[in-house]
Amino acid sequence: MAWTGKILRVNLSDGVITSEALNREWADQYLGQRGLGSK
């Protein structure tokens, strides 16, 4: 797994997948702890 500075949003209801730039505050707050998807 590589760090790309992006987040993948998956909307299962609509079947839409989008790639976005990762908010740096989120990365600093969550990555390296329990993970970004835990909150």
N, C-alpha and C positions, 0 to 999 in steps of 0.2 A: 504494500500500500504506500502510495506516495502523497506528499503534501503538495497540493496544487493551488491552494488559496481559493477554492471554490466549494460551494455547497450544492447538492442536488436535491431539489424539491420534487416530490412525487405525489400527485393528487390522484388517488385511486378511484375516486368517484367520477372524475371527468376523464381519466386516462391521460393526463397531461404531465409531462416531465420537463422541468426547466433547470438550467444550470445558472447559478448566480455567483457573483463575487462574495466571498465570506466576509462578514462584518468583523473587523479586527477586534472589536470589544468582545464579541462572542468567543472568538478564538482564545483571547487572553483569559477570559473568565472560565471557559468550560474545557477546552482541549488540554490534555495532560492531567486532568482530574478524573472525573467519571465518564467524560465524553460529552460531546455536543448534543447528542440525541437523548440524553437522560432527563432533560427538563422540558 
